[in-house]
Amino acid sequence: MAKIYTIQLHEIDLGQVLDGLEIRAQSWERTAAFLRTEGMPADELFIIEECSTPQEAERIAKHYRLIISEIRRQMEAQE
């Protein structure tokens, strides 16, 4: 079974963690879009993540989104 951790952070620090996770999720979403279309959006530059397929990139992006959602859910439960 996976180990569960309880971590306490100042709200500003937790905001920074969420910002970082958001950036990672966006990067994987952009990578998935790039792999599907094989084209870079004209108005947007980014680093393509290393993976094999758009589906792999989408799974990773979805996992980041789930982490973000879970953190926000726990934050709201404490307000």
JOCORZI-V865060 format. One record per residue. N is the residue number from 1. SS is DSSP state (H for helix, E for strand, C for the rest). PHI is phi in whole degrees, -180 to 180 (* if undefined). D_LAST is the distance of its C-alpha to the last C-alpha in Angstrom with 1 decimal. Layout:
BEGIN
n=N ss=SS phi=PHI d_last=D_LAST
n=N ss=SS phi=PHI d_last=D_LAST
END
This chain:
BEGIN
n=1 ss=C phi=* d_last=29.5
n=2 ss=C phi=-70 d_last=27.1
n=3 ss=C phi=-83 d_last=25.4
n=4 ss=C phi=-107 d_last=21.6
n=5 ss=C phi=-110 d_last=20.0
n=6 ss=C phi=-112 d_last=16.9
n=7 ss=C phi=-124 d_last=16.4
n=8 ss=C phi=-109 d_last=14.4
n=9 ss=C phi=-135 d_last=14.4
n=10 ss=C phi=-64 d_last=13.6
n=11 ss=H phi=-57 d_last=11.3
n=12 ss=H phi=-66 d_last=14.7
n=13 ss=H phi=-65 d_last=16.4
n=14 ss=H phi=-65 d_last=14.0
n=15 ss=H phi=-61 d_last=14.7
n=16 ss=H phi=-66 d_last=18.3
n=17 ss=H phi=-61 d_last=18.2
n=18 ss=H phi=-63 d_last=16.9
n=19 ss=H phi=-60 d_last=19.6
n=20 ss=H phi=-63 d_last=22.2
n=21 ss=H phi=-65 d_last=21.4
n=22 ss=H phi=-61 d_last=21.6
n=23 ss=H phi=-63 d_last=25.0
n=24 ss=H phi=-65 d_last=26.3
n=25 ss=H phi=-61 d_last=25.4
n=26 ss=H phi=-61 d_last=27.2
n=27 ss=H phi=-62 d_last=30.1
n=28 ss=H phi=-70 d_last=30.6
n=29 ss=H phi=-64 d_last=30.4
n=30 ss=H phi=-66 d_last=32.9
n=31 ss=H phi=-62 d_last=35.1
n=32 ss=H phi=-60 d_last=35.1
n=33 ss=H phi=-63 d_last=36.2
n=34 ss=H phi=-61 d_last=38.8
n=35 ss=H phi=-67 d_last=40.3
n=36 ss=H phi=-71 d_last=40.5
n=37 ss=H phi=-105 d_last=42.3
n=38 ss=C phi=55 d_last=43.8
n=39 ss=C phi=-143 d_last=43.1
n=40 ss=C phi=-91 d_last=41.0
n=41 ss=C phi=-58 d_last=39.5
n=42 ss=C phi=-63 d_last=41.5
n=43 ss=C phi=-97 d_last=38.6
n=44 ss=C phi=-146 d_last=36.6
n=45 ss=C phi=-112 d_last=37.4
n=46 ss=C phi=-159 d_last=35.6
n=47 ss=C phi=-91 d_last=36.5
n=48 ss=C phi=-79 d_last=37.2
n=49 ss=C phi=-74 d_last=35.7
n=50 ss=C phi=-87 d_last=38.2
n=51 ss=C phi=-162 d_last=38.4
n=52 ss=C phi=-95 d_last=41.1
n=53 ss=C phi=-140 d_last=39.9
n=54 ss=H phi=-62 d_last=37.5
n=55 ss=H phi=-65 d_last=36.2
n=56 ss=H phi=-64 d_last=35.4
n=57 ss=H phi=-62 d_last=33.5
n=58 ss=H phi=-65 d_last=31.6
n=59 ss=H phi=-62 d_last=30.6
n=60 ss=H phi=-67 d_last=29.4
n=61 ss=H phi=-60 d_last=27.4
n=62 ss=H phi=-63 d_last=25.9
n=63 ss=H phi=-63 d_last=24.9
n=64 ss=H phi=-60 d_last=23.1
n=65 ss=H phi=-63 d_last=21.3
n=66 ss=H phi=-67 d_last=20.3
n=67 ss=H phi=-62 d_last=18.9
n=68 ss=H phi=-59 d_last=16.9
n=69 ss=H phi=-62 d_last=15.6
n=70 ss=H phi=-67 d_last=14.7
n=71 ss=H phi=-63 d_last=12.8
n=72 ss=H phi=-64 d_last=10.8
n=73 ss=H phi=-61 d_last=10.3
n=74 ss=H phi=-68 d_last=9.1
n=75 ss=H phi=-64 d_last=6.6
n=76 ss=H phi=-63 d_last=5.3
n=77 ss=H phi=-66 d_last=5.7
n=78 ss=C phi=-98 d_last=3.8
n=79 ss=C phi=-80 d_last=0.0
END
